[in-house]
Amino acid sequence: MKLNKATRFALFSVLELANNPERHLSATDIANKFDISSHHLLKVLHSLVRARLVGSVRGAGGGYRFIGDQKRITLLDIAEIFEDIRLPPVEAEAADDTEIGNALSQIMHEIDEITIATLNSISVETFLKTMHFYQDDLPKSTN
């Protein structure tokens, strides 16, 4: 399963904002950190505001911040704002009428099912805990 740009930008944004929910970040701050288009990111952030995952404050000291429930919001919840994640029906292709083709088609469908189940099982909170765990294991810079 390949996620579109808007979905990836939304995941970057939500997870960055949820990492410190009291902090406000501008779209430019987020775009610069992840080297993505701030123009496209603004559209994504507006969708996240409408979905009530992100709040926005105008003016000096303003920006965006995470307002969702880190324990309840999953990566799938975020992805579904930007794309249809439902499994497509298994469509037979010419080679699928062979034993190998049919088996391969079924396996690919199962991989998509597992991907969806995994995205649905990872909350924002779980992701952030996992991220911090791995960061703690990184070797410290000696600069």
DSSP file with accessible surface (Angstrom, degrees, kcal/mol):
  #  RESIDUE AA STRUCTURE BP1 BP2  ACC     N-H-->O    O-->H-N    N-H-->O    O-->H-N    TCO  KAPPA ALPHA  PHI   PSI    X-CA   Y-CA   Z-CA
    1    1 A M              0   0   92      0, 0.0     2,-0.5     0, 0.0     0, 0.0   0.000 360.0 360.0 360.0 129.8    0.0    0.0    0.0
    2    2 A K        -     0   0  172      0, 0.0     2,-0.3     0, 0.0     0, 0.0  -0.946 360.0-143.5-111.8 127.0    1.4    3.4   -1.0
    3    3 A L        -     0   0   33     -2,-0.5    80,-0.0     1,-0.1    76,-0.0  -0.701  21.7-117.9 -88.8 141.7    0.1    6.5    0.8
    4    4 A N     >  -     0   0   63     -2,-0.3     4,-2.2     1,-0.1     5,-0.2  -0.184  30.5 -99.8 -73.1 170.0   -0.3    9.7   -1.2
    5    5 A K  H  > S+     0   0  123      1,-0.2     4,-3.1     2,-0.2     5,-0.2   0.895 120.9  54.3 -58.0 -44.4    1.6   12.9   -0.4
    6    6 A A  H  > S+     0   0   18      1,-0.2     4,-2.4     2,-0.2    -1,-0.2   0.914 109.3  48.6 -60.1 -41.1   -1.2   14.5    1.5
    7    7 A T  H  > S+     0   0    0      2,-0.2     4,-2.6     1,-0.2    -1,-0.2   0.936 112.8  46.8 -65.1 -45.5   -1.5   11.5    3.8
    8    8 A R  H  X S+     0   0   85     -4,-2.2     4,-2.7     1,-0.2    -2,-0.2   0.928 112.5  50.2 -63.2 -42.0    2.2   11.4    4.5
    9    9 A F  H  X S+     0   0   14     -4,-3.1     4,-2.5     1,-0.2    -1,-0.2   0.898 110.8  50.6 -61.9 -39.7    2.3   15.2    5.1
   10   10 A A  H  X S+     0   0    0     -4,-2.4     4,-3.1    -5,-0.2     5,-0.3   0.922 110.3  48.6 -64.9 -43.6   -0.6   14.7    7.5
   11   11 A L  H  X S+     0   0   22     -4,-2.6     4,-2.4     2,-0.2     5,-0.3   0.942 112.2  48.8 -62.7 -45.8    1.1   12.0    9.4
   12   12 A F  H  X S+     0   0   73     -4,-2.7     4,-2.3    -5,-0.2    -2,-0.2   0.944 116.0  44.5 -55.7 -48.3    4.3   14.0    9.6
   13   13 A S  H  X S+     0   0    0     -4,-2.5     4,-2.9     2,-0.2     5,-0.3   0.940 114.3  45.7 -65.3 -51.6    2.4   17.0   10.9
   14   14 A V  H  X S+     0   0    0     -4,-3.1     4,-3.0     1,-0.2     5,-0.2   0.937 116.3  45.9 -60.5 -45.3    0.2   15.3   13.4
   15   15 A L  H  X S+     0   0   20     -4,-2.4     4,-1.3    -5,-0.3    -1,-0.2   0.904 113.8  48.6 -68.6 -37.5    3.0   13.3   14.9
   16   16 A E  H  < S+     0   0   21     -4,-2.3     4,-0.5    -5,-0.3    -2,-0.2   0.940 116.3  43.1 -64.8 -45.3    5.3   16.3   15.0
   17   17 A L  H >< S+     0   0    0     -4,-2.9     3,-1.1     1,-0.2    49,-0.4   0.898 112.9  52.0 -68.8 -38.8    2.6   18.4   16.7
   18   18 A A  H 3< S+     0   0    1     -4,-3.0    -1,-0.2    -5,-0.3    -2,-0.2   0.759  93.8  73.1 -70.8 -21.7    1.5   15.6   19.1
   19   19 A N  T 3< S+     0   0   56     -4,-1.3    -1,-0.2     1,-0.3    -2,-0.2   0.784 121.4  11.5 -62.8 -26.1    5.1   15.2   20.2
   20   20 A N  S X  S-     0   0   73     -3,-1.1     3,-1.7    -4,-0.5    -1,-0.3  -0.603  76.4-178.5-149.1  80.6    4.7   18.4   22.1
   21   21 A P  T 3  S+     0   0   39      0, 0.0    -3,-0.1     0, 0.0    -2,-0.1   0.654  78.2  59.4 -66.8 -13.0    1.0   19.3   22.1
   22   22 A E  T 3  S+     0   0  149     -4,-0.1     2,-0.2    43,-0.1    -4,-0.1   0.708  90.7  88.3 -84.2 -17.4    1.5   22.6   24.0
   23   23 A R    <   -     0   0   74     -3,-1.7     2,-0.5    -6,-0.2    43,-0.3  -0.552  68.5-143.9 -85.3 141.6    3.8   24.0   21.3
   24   24 A H        -     0   0   60     -2,-0.2     2,-0.4    37,-0.1    41,-0.2  -0.902  18.6-173.0-102.1 133.0    2.5   25.9   18.3
   25   25 A L  B     -A   64   0A  20     39,-2.5    39,-3.2    -2,-0.5     2,-0.1  -0.973  19.2-128.0-124.5 143.5    4.3   25.5   15.0
   26   26 A S     >  -     0   0   41     -2,-0.4     4,-2.0    37,-0.2     5,-0.2  -0.425  28.2-112.0 -80.0 161.9    3.8   27.3   11.8
   27   27 A A  H  > S+     0   0    8      1,-0.2     4,-3.0     2,-0.2     5,-0.2   0.892 121.0  55.1 -59.2 -37.1    3.3   25.4    8.5
   28   28 A T  H  > S+     0   0   73      2,-0.2     4,-2.9     1,-0.2     5,-0.2   0.903 103.9  53.5 -64.5 -41.2    6.7   26.7    7.4
   29   29 A D  H  > S+     0   0   82      2,-0.2     4,-1.9     1,-0.2    -1,-0.2   0.934 114.3  41.6 -57.8 -47.1    8.3   25.2   10.5
   30   30 A I  H  X S+     0   0    1     -4,-2.0     4,-2.0     2,-0.2    -2,-0.2   0.935 114.6  50.8 -67.7 -45.7    6.8   21.8    9.8
   31   31 A A  H  X>S+     0   0    2     -4,-3.0     5,-2.2     1,-0.2     4,-0.8   0.911 111.3  48.5 -59.8 -43.0    7.5   22.0    6.1
   32   32 A N  H ><5S+     0   0  118     -4,-2.9     3,-0.5     1,-0.2    -1,-0.2   0.902 108.6  53.7 -65.6 -40.4   11.2   23.0    6.6
   33   33 A K  H 3<5S+     0   0  126     -4,-1.9    -1,-0.2    -5,-0.2    -2,-0.2   0.900 120.6  31.3 -61.2 -41.3   11.7   20.2    9.1
   34   34 A F  H 3<5S-     0   0   60     -4,-2.0    -1,-0.2    -5,-0.1    -2,-0.2   0.362 106.5-122.5-101.4   5.0   10.5   17.5    6.7
   35   35 A D  T <<5 +     0   0  150     -4,-0.8     2,-0.3    -3,-0.5    -3,-0.2   0.939  65.3 135.9  53.6  53.4   11.6   19.3    3.5
   36   36 A I      < -     0   0   30     -5,-2.2     2,-0.4    -6,-0.1    -1,-0.2  -0.828  64.9 -78.1-125.3 168.2    8.1   19.3    2.0
   37   37 A S     >  -     0   0   60     -2,-0.3     4,-2.3     1,-0.2     5,-0.1  -0.486  29.7-157.9 -70.1 121.7    6.1   21.9    0.2
   38   38 A S  H  > S+     0   0   52     -2,-0.4     4,-2.2     2,-0.2    -1,-0.2   0.846  93.5  57.7 -69.1 -30.6    4.6   24.5    2.6
   39   39 A H  H  > S+     0   0  123      2,-0.2     4,-1.1     1,-0.2    -1,-0.2   0.953 111.7  39.7 -62.8 -48.8    1.9   25.3    0.1
   40   40 A H  H  > S+     0   0   58      1,-0.2     4,-1.7     2,-0.2     3,-0.2   0.899 112.9  57.0 -67.4 -38.3    0.7   21.7   -0.1
   41   41 A L  H  X S+     0   0    0     -4,-2.3     4,-3.1     1,-0.2     5,-0.2   0.881  99.3  59.3 -62.3 -37.4    1.1   21.3    3.7
   42   42 A L  H  X S+     0   0   68     -4,-2.2     4,-2.3     1,-0.2    -1,-0.2   0.912 105.0  49.5 -58.7 -40.8   -1.2   24.3    4.4
   43   43 A K  H  X S+     0   0  126     -4,-1.1     4,-1.7    -3,-0.2    -1,-0.2   0.912 112.2  48.4 -63.3 -41.6   -4.0   22.5    2.5
   44   44 A V  H  X S+     0   0    3     -4,-1.7     4,-2.2     2,-0.2    -2,-0.2   0.931 110.1  51.0 -64.2 -46.3   -3.3   19.4    4.6
   45   45 A L  H  X S+     0   0    0     -4,-3.1     4,-2.3     1,-0.2    -2,-0.2   0.890 106.6  54.7 -61.2 -37.9   -3.3   21.3    7.9
   46   46 A H  H  X S+     0   0   90     -4,-2.3     4,-2.4     1,-0.2    -1,-0.2   0.903 108.1  49.5 -62.9 -39.2   -6.6   22.9    7.0
   47   47 A S  H  X S+     0   0   27     -4,-1.7     4,-1.9     1,-0.2    -1,-0.2   0.894 110.2  50.8 -65.3 -38.1   -8.1   19.4    6.5
   48   48 A L  H  <>S+     0   0    0     -4,-2.2     5,-2.5     2,-0.2     6,-1.3   0.858 108.8  51.5 -68.3 -34.0   -6.7   18.4    9.9
   49   49 A V  H ><5S+     0   0   46     -4,-2.3     3,-1.6     3,-0.2    -2,-0.2   0.937 109.7  49.4 -65.8 -45.5   -8.2   21.5   11.5
   50   50 A R  H 3<5S+     0   0  177     -4,-2.4    -2,-0.2     1,-0.3    -1,-0.2   0.854 109.5  52.3 -61.7 -32.6  -11.6   20.6   10.0
   51   51 A A  T 3<5S-     0   0   43     -4,-1.9    -1,-0.3    -5,-0.2    -2,-0.2   0.475 113.5-123.6 -81.3  -3.0  -11.2   17.0   11.3
   52   52 A R  T < 5S+     0   0  200     -3,-1.6    -3,-0.2     2,-0.3    -2,-0.1   0.794  83.6 111.4  62.8  33.8  -10.5   18.5   14.8
   53   53 A L  S   <S+     0   0   12     -5,-2.5    14,-2.7     1,-0.2    15,-1.3   0.668  79.2  36.6 -97.9 -26.7   -7.1   16.9   15.2
   54   54 A V  E     -B   66   0A   1     -6,-1.3     2,-0.3    12,-0.3    -2,-0.3  -0.971  69.9-153.6-129.1 139.3   -5.2   20.1   14.9
   55   55 A G  E     -B   65   0A  15     10,-3.0    10,-2.1    -2,-0.4     2,-0.4  -0.810  11.1-150.4-107.4 155.0   -6.1   23.6   16.2
   56   56 A S  E     -B   64   0A  64     -2,-0.3     2,-0.4     8,-0.2     8,-0.2  -0.969   9.3-169.2-129.6 145.3   -4.8   26.8   14.7
   57   57 A V  E     -B   63   0A  76      6,-2.5     6,-2.6    -2,-0.4     2,-0.2  -1.000  17.0-141.4-131.0 129.1   -4.1   30.2   16.3
   58   58 A R        +     0   0  238     -2,-0.4     2,-0.1     4,-0.2    -2,-0.0  -0.494  56.7  27.2 -85.9 159.5   -3.4   33.3   14.2
   59   59 A G  S >  S-     0   0   62     -2,-0.2     3,-2.3     3,-0.1    -2,-0.1  -0.225 102.9 -10.4  92.8-175.6   -0.9   36.0   15.0
   60   60 A A  T 3  S+     0   0  113      1,-0.3     3,-0.1    -2,-0.1    -2,-0.0  -0.315 134.6  14.7 -60.8 134.3    2.3   36.2   16.8
   61   61 A G  T 3  S+     0   0   73      1,-0.2    -1,-0.3   -37,-0.0   -37,-0.1   0.501 107.3 117.4  78.3   2.2    3.0   33.1   18.8
   62   62 A G    <   +     0   0   17     -3,-2.3     2,-0.3    -6,-0.0    -4,-0.2   0.021  21.7 112.4 -87.0-163.7    0.3   31.3   16.8
   63   63 A G  E     - B   0  57A  11     -6,-2.6    -6,-2.5    -3,-0.1     2,-0.3  -0.949  66.5 -40.4 135.0-151.4    0.5   28.4   14.5
   64   64 A Y  E     +AB  25  56A  28    -39,-3.2   -39,-2.5    -2,-0.3     2,-0.3  -0.835  47.4 177.1-116.0 148.6   -0.8   24.8   14.7
   65   65 A R  E     - B   0  55A  79    -10,-2.1   -10,-3.0    -2,-0.3     2,-0.3  -0.987  36.3 -99.7-147.1 155.5   -1.0   22.4   17.6
   66   66 A F  E     + B   0  54A   5    -49,-0.4   -12,-0.3    -2,-0.3     4,-0.1  -0.563  38.4 166.5 -76.1 130.5   -2.3   18.9   18.2
   67   67 A I        +     0   0   79    -14,-2.7   -13,-0.2    -2,-0.3    -1,-0.1   0.349  42.2 102.8-124.5   3.0   -5.7   18.9   19.9
   68   68 A G  S    S-     0   0   22    -15,-1.3     2,-0.8     1,-0.1   -15,-0.1  -0.099  84.2 -89.5 -78.4-178.2   -6.8   15.3   19.3
   69   69 A D    >>  -     0   0   76      1,-0.2     4,-2.6     2,-0.0     3,-0.9  -0.846  31.1-158.4 -96.7 108.1   -6.7   12.4   21.8
   70   70 A Q  T 34 S+     0   0   47     -2,-0.8    55,-2.6     1,-0.3    54,-0.4   0.768  90.8  52.2 -59.8 -28.1   -3.3   10.7   21.5
   71   71 A K  T 34 S+     0   0  143     53,-0.2    -1,-0.3    54,-0.1    52,-0.1   0.769 118.6  33.4 -79.2 -27.5   -4.6    7.5   23.0
   72   72 A R  T <4 S+     0   0  189     -3,-0.9     2,-0.4    51,-0.1    -2,-0.2   0.758  95.5  87.3-102.3 -30.0   -7.6    7.1   20.6
   73   73 A I     <  -     0   0   29     -4,-2.6    51,-2.4     4,-0.1    52,-0.3  -0.614  61.4-164.5 -78.1 126.8   -6.5    8.6   17.3
   74   74 A T  B  >  -C  123   0B  15     -2,-0.4     4,-1.6    49,-0.3    49,-0.2  -0.652  34.9-109.4-105.8 166.6   -4.7    6.0   15.1
   75   75 A L  H  > S+     0   0   15     47,-2.2     4,-2.5    44,-0.8    45,-0.2   0.868 121.6  56.1 -61.3 -32.7   -2.5    6.3   12.1
   76   76 A L  H  > S+     0   0   10     43,-1.6     4,-2.8    46,-0.2    -1,-0.2   0.907 101.2  56.5 -66.3 -40.0   -5.4    4.9   10.1
   77   77 A D  H  > S+     0   0   59     42,-0.3     4,-0.5     1,-0.2    -1,-0.2   0.906 111.0  44.4 -56.7 -41.8   -7.8    7.6   11.4
   78   78 A I  H >X S+     0   0    0     -4,-1.6     3,-1.2     1,-0.2     4,-0.6   0.944 113.1  49.9 -68.9 -46.4   -5.4   10.2   10.0
   79   79 A A  H >X S+     0   0    1     -4,-2.5     3,-1.5     1,-0.3     4,-1.3   0.884 102.8  61.1 -61.4 -38.2   -4.9    8.4    6.7
   80   80 A E  H 3< S+     0   0   98     -4,-2.8    -1,-0.3     1,-0.3    -2,-0.2   0.694  92.1  66.9 -67.6 -15.6   -8.6    8.0    6.1
   81   81 A I  H << S+     0   0   62     -3,-1.2    -1,-0.3    -4,-0.5    -2,-0.2   0.842 113.2  30.7 -67.9 -29.7   -9.0   11.8    6.1
   82   82 A F  H << S+     0   0   37     -3,-1.5     2,-0.3    -4,-0.6    -2,-0.2   0.558 125.1  18.0-111.3 -13.2   -7.0   12.0    2.8
   83   83 A E  S  < S-     0   0   42     -4,-1.3     2,-0.8   -77,-0.1    -1,-0.2  -0.994  75.9 -99.4-157.9 160.2   -7.7    8.7    1.0
   84   84 A D        +     0   0  105     -2,-0.3    -4,-0.1     1,-0.2    -3,-0.1  -0.749  36.4 176.9 -83.3 109.4  -10.0    5.8    0.7
   85   85 A I        +     0   0    7     -2,-0.8    -1,-0.2    -9,-0.1    31,-0.1   0.538  35.1 123.3 -94.0  -9.4   -8.2    3.0    2.6
   86   86 A R  S    S-     0   0  179      1,-0.1    -2,-0.0    -6,-0.1     0, 0.0  -0.178  73.8-100.2 -54.3 147.8  -10.9    0.4    2.2
   87   87 A L        -     0   0   56      1,-0.1    -1,-0.1    26,-0.0     3,-0.1  -0.515  35.3-130.2 -70.3 129.6   -9.7   -2.8    0.6
   88   88 A P        -     0   0   74      0, 0.0    -1,-0.1     0, 0.0     3,-0.0  -0.427  35.4 -91.8 -72.3 155.1  -10.6   -3.0   -3.1
   89   89 A P        -     0   0  100      0, 0.0     2,-0.7     0, 0.0     0, 0.0  -0.360  48.2 -97.7 -63.1 148.5  -12.3   -6.2   -4.2
   90   90 A V        -     0   0   62     -3,-0.1     2,-0.5     1,-0.0    16,-0.0  -0.617  45.0-159.3 -70.3 113.0   -9.9   -8.8   -5.4
   91   91 A E        -     0   0  144     -2,-0.7     2,-0.2    14,-0.1     5,-0.0  -0.867  13.9-125.5 -99.6 128.8  -10.0   -8.3   -9.2
   92   92 A A        -     0   0   91     -2,-0.5     2,-0.3     2,-0.0    10,-0.0  -0.499  23.9-164.0 -74.0 135.2   -8.9  -11.2  -11.3
   93   93 A E    >   -     0   0  145     -2,-0.2     3,-1.5     8,-0.1     4,-0.5  -0.701  39.8 -92.0-108.9 171.8   -6.2  -10.5  -13.9
   94   94 A A  G >  S+     0   0   90      1,-0.3     3,-1.1    -2,-0.3     7,-0.1   0.887 126.4  45.2 -53.3 -45.2   -5.3  -12.8  -16.8
   95   95 A A  G >  S+     0   0   62      1,-0.2     3,-1.7     2,-0.1     6,-0.5   0.653  94.7  80.7 -76.0 -12.9   -2.6  -14.7  -14.9
   96   96 A D  G <  S+     0   0   28     -3,-1.5    -1,-0.2     1,-0.3    -2,-0.2   0.656  75.6  72.1 -71.1 -12.2   -4.8  -15.0  -11.8
   97   97 A D  G <  S+     0   0  139     -3,-1.1    -1,-0.3    -4,-0.5     2,-0.2   0.476  86.2  83.3 -83.4   4.4   -6.6  -18.0  -13.3
   98   98 A T  S <> S-     0   0   68     -3,-1.7     4,-2.7     1,-0.1     5,-0.3  -0.645  93.6-113.2 -97.4 162.5   -3.5  -20.0  -12.8
   99   99 A E  H  > S+     0   0  176     -2,-0.2     4,-2.1     1,-0.2     5,-0.2   0.939 118.1  42.6 -60.1 -45.8   -2.7  -21.7   -9.5
  100  100 A I  H  > S+     0   0  138      2,-0.2     4,-2.8     1,-0.2     5,-0.2   0.931 114.3  50.6 -68.5 -45.0    0.3  -19.4   -8.9
  101  101 A G  H  > S+     0   0    8     -6,-0.5     4,-2.3     1,-0.2    -5,-0.3   0.919 111.7  47.7 -60.1 -43.0   -1.5  -16.3  -10.0
  102  102 A N  H  X S+     0   0   84     -4,-2.7     4,-2.2    -7,-0.3    -1,-0.2   0.926 113.1  48.0 -64.6 -44.8   -4.4  -16.9   -7.8
  103  103 A A  H  X S+     0   0   51     -4,-2.1     4,-2.3    -5,-0.3    -2,-0.2   0.922 112.2  49.3 -63.2 -42.3   -2.2  -17.6   -4.8
  104  104 A L  H  X S+     0   0   99     -4,-2.8     4,-2.5     1,-0.2     5,-0.2   0.918 109.6  51.8 -64.6 -41.2   -0.1  -14.5   -5.4
  105  105 A S  H  X S+     0   0   20     -4,-2.3     4,-2.0    -5,-0.2    -1,-0.2   0.918 110.1  49.0 -60.4 -43.3   -3.3  -12.4   -5.7
  106  106 A Q  H  X S+     0   0   78     -4,-2.2     4,-2.3     2,-0.2    -1,-0.2   0.905 110.5  50.8 -64.3 -40.8   -4.6  -13.7   -2.4
  107  107 A I  H  X S+     0   0   87     -4,-2.3     4,-2.3     2,-0.2    -2,-0.2   0.923 109.0  50.7 -64.4 -42.8   -1.3  -13.0   -0.7
  108  108 A M  H  X S+     0   0  100     -4,-2.5     4,-1.9     1,-0.2    -1,-0.2   0.900 110.2  50.6 -62.7 -38.3   -1.2   -9.4   -2.0
  109  109 A H  H  X S+     0   0   38     -4,-2.0     4,-2.1    -5,-0.2    -1,-0.2   0.915 109.5  50.7 -64.9 -41.0   -4.7   -8.9   -0.7
  110  110 A E  H  X S+     0   0  101     -4,-2.3     4,-2.6     2,-0.2    -2,-0.2   0.877 106.0  55.6 -64.9 -37.1   -3.7  -10.3    2.7
  111  111 A I  H  X S+     0   0   77     -4,-2.3     4,-2.5     1,-0.2    -1,-0.2   0.929 108.0  48.5 -61.4 -43.9   -0.7   -7.9    2.8
  112  112 A D  H  X S+     0   0   43     -4,-1.9     4,-2.4     2,-0.2    -2,-0.2   0.912 110.6  51.6 -62.0 -41.2   -3.1   -4.9    2.3
  113  113 A E  H  X S+     0   0   89     -4,-2.1     4,-2.5     1,-0.2    -2,-0.2   0.919 110.9  47.7 -60.9 -42.8   -5.4   -6.3    5.1
  114  114 A I  H  X S+     0   0  102     -4,-2.6     4,-2.7     2,-0.2    -2,-0.2   0.904 109.9  52.8 -65.8 -41.2   -2.4   -6.5    7.5
  115  115 A T  H  X S+     0   0   42     -4,-2.5     4,-2.7     2,-0.2     5,-0.2   0.941 111.3  46.0 -60.1 -46.2   -1.3   -3.0    6.6
  116  116 A I  H  X S+     0   0   31     -4,-2.4     4,-2.2     1,-0.2    -2,-0.2   0.931 113.1  49.6 -63.5 -44.5   -4.7   -1.6    7.4
  117  117 A A  H  X S+     0   0   61     -4,-2.5     4,-1.1    -5,-0.2    -1,-0.2   0.904 111.6  49.7 -62.3 -38.5   -4.9   -3.6   10.6
  118  118 A T  H >X S+     0   0   64     -4,-2.7     4,-0.9     2,-0.2     3,-0.7   0.945 110.2  48.7 -66.9 -47.1   -1.4   -2.3   11.6
  119  119 A L  H 3< S+     0   0   24     -4,-2.7   -43,-1.6     1,-0.3   -44,-0.8   0.877 112.6  50.4 -59.0 -35.3   -2.3    1.3   10.9
  120  120 A N  H 3< S+     0   0   86     -4,-2.2    -1,-0.3    -5,-0.2    -2,-0.2   0.727 108.1  53.0 -75.7 -20.2   -5.5    0.9   12.9
  121  121 A S  H << S+     0   0   85     -4,-1.1     2,-0.8    -3,-0.7    -1,-0.2   0.579  92.6  81.1 -92.6  -9.0   -3.6   -0.6   15.8
  122  122 A I     <  -     0   0   45     -4,-0.9   -47,-2.2    -3,-0.5   -46,-0.2  -0.853  64.0-164.0-105.0 109.4   -1.0    2.2   16.2
  123  123 A S  B  >  -C   74   0B  11     -2,-0.8     4,-2.6   -49,-0.2   -49,-0.3  -0.408  35.3-108.5 -79.5 165.0   -2.3    5.2   18.2
  124  124 A V  H  > S+     0   0    0    -51,-2.4     4,-2.6   -54,-0.4     5,-0.2   0.934 122.7  52.1 -57.8 -43.6   -0.5    8.5   18.1
  125  125 A E  H  > S+     0   0   50    -55,-2.6     4,-2.4   -52,-0.3    -1,-0.2   0.930 109.3  48.2 -60.5 -45.8    0.6    7.8   21.6
  126  126 A T  H  > S+     0   0   61    -56,-0.4     4,-2.5     1,-0.2    -1,-0.2   0.923 111.1  51.1 -62.2 -43.3    2.0    4.4   20.8
  127  127 A F  H  X S+     0   0   70     -4,-2.6     4,-2.9     1,-0.2    -1,-0.2   0.941 110.9  47.8 -58.7 -48.4    3.9    5.8   17.8
  128  128 A L  H  X S+     0   0   10     -4,-2.6     4,-2.6     1,-0.2    -1,-0.2   0.901 111.4  50.0 -64.0 -39.9    5.5    8.6   19.9
  129  129 A K  H  X S+     0   0  131     -4,-2.4     4,-2.2    -5,-0.2    -1,-0.2   0.919 112.8  47.4 -62.8 -42.4    6.5    6.1   22.6
  130  130 A T  H  X S+     0   0   62     -4,-2.5     4,-2.4     2,-0.2     5,-0.2   0.923 111.2  51.1 -64.5 -43.0    8.0    3.8   20.0
  131  131 A M  H  X S+     0   0   48     -4,-2.9     4,-2.4     1,-0.2    -2,-0.2   0.938 111.5  47.1 -60.6 -45.3    9.8    6.8   18.4
  132  132 A H  H  X S+     0   0   71     -4,-2.6     4,-2.2     1,-0.2    -1,-0.2   0.890 109.4  54.9 -65.7 -36.9   11.3    7.9   21.7
  133  133 A F  H  X S+     0   0  119     -4,-2.2     4,-0.9     1,-0.2    -1,-0.2   0.943 111.5  43.8 -60.3 -47.2   12.3    4.4   22.5
  134  134 A Y  H  X S+     0   0  147     -4,-2.4     4,-0.6     1,-0.2     3,-0.4   0.872 111.0  54.4 -69.5 -34.2   14.3    4.1   19.3
  135  135 A Q  H >< S+     0   0   94     -4,-2.4     3,-1.0     1,-0.2    -1,-0.2   0.887 104.3  55.2 -66.4 -35.8   15.8    7.6   19.7
  136  136 A D  H 3< S+     0   0  113     -4,-2.2    -1,-0.2     1,-0.2    -2,-0.2   0.777 105.7  53.4 -66.6 -25.0   17.1    6.6   23.1
  137  137 A D  H 3< S+     0   0  108     -4,-0.9    -1,-0.2    -3,-0.4    -2,-0.2   0.581  85.6 105.7 -85.5 -10.8   18.9    3.7   21.5
  138  138 A L  S << S-     0   0  108     -3,-1.0     2,-0.1    -4,-0.6    -3,-0.0  -0.429  83.3-102.6 -70.2 144.1   20.7    5.8   19.0
  139  139 A P        -     0   0  119      0, 0.0     2,-0.2     0, 0.0    -1,-0.1  -0.391  40.6-112.3 -63.7 141.4   24.4    6.4   19.6
  140  140 A K        -     0   0  155      1,-0.1     2,-0.1    -4,-0.1    -4,-0.0  -0.546  30.6-110.8 -77.3 140.0   25.1    9.9   21.0
  141  141 A S        -     0   0   95     -2,-0.2    -1,-0.1     1,-0.1     0, 0.0  -0.438  17.5-155.4 -68.9 143.7   26.9   12.3   18.8
  142  142 A T              0   0  140     -2,-0.1    -1,-0.1     0, 0.0    -2,-0.0   0.125 360.0 360.0-106.2  19.4   30.5   13.2   19.9
  143  143 A N              0   0  188      0, 0.0    -2,-0.0     0, 0.0     0, 0.0  -0.308 360.0 360.0 -72.2 360.0   30.6   16.6   18.2
